[in-house]
Amino acid sequence: MPLWRGTSFSGLAVAQSNAIYMNHGNVGMGGGMWLWIVISVLAVALLLVVINKLTKK
C-alpha cells in the first residue's frame, strides 16, 4: 500500500480535528485534545484498513 495515501488521510484528519478543537477554544483543554487525537488515530486506522481491502481486490 502506498504511504502517501496514509499520510494524506492522516494529515486531513489532524487538520479537521485541529479545526474542531480551535472552534471549542480552551474548553476541556487537557482531556479534549487527547480525545481528538484518539479519534483522529482511530479514523485514520479505519481508513487505512478500508483502503487496504479495496486495493487488494
Residue pairs with C-beta under 8 A, 6 or more apart in sequence:
1 48
1 51
1 52
1 55
5 51
6 44
6 48
9 44
9 47
9 48
9 51
10 40
10 44
13 40
13 43
13 44
13 47
14 40
16 40
17 36
17 37
17 39
17 40
18 36
20 36
21 32
21 33
21 36
24 32
28 35
